[in-house]
Amino acid sequence: MSPVCASFRFDEFNRQLIGQYAAFLWQWNPALPIEKSKRLAETVHQCYNALLLQALRGEERKRRSRYEELKALLVAYLAPHVEPESMDGKVMNVMKCHYCHSDRLSKNGHRYSKQRYLCKDCGK
């Protein structure tokens, strides 16, 4: 198979995948214009491919956190477009420290597949 033919097949596969993503986005939010869903799908596809490749090239122990960050990035990017009515009028819940009730928390690793946090004020 020539490189040109393989490239064409790969490009066609990407176009079909982007089309499927766009259809899913439109299904989640029918009020979303078709062109907008296509642009969102293409952006998601390109970002996912680039960042996944970067994660796979990295160290094994860092991959899980990179996957989680990639998922969080894409969810945050798509949330306003696929669930607009569920986001309206809601205030984001801010996590607070159980001990001093501060909202100044930072991520502090994982344990049993759950995110852990560290309070910047009291250190707990």
Secondary structure, 3 states (H helix, E strand, C coil): CCHHHHHHHHHHHHHHHHHHHHHHHHHHCCCCCHHHHHHHHHHHHHHHHHHHHHHHHCCHHHHHHHHHHHHHHHHHHHHHHHCHHHHCCCCCCCCCCCCCCCCCEEEEEEECCEEEEEECCCCC
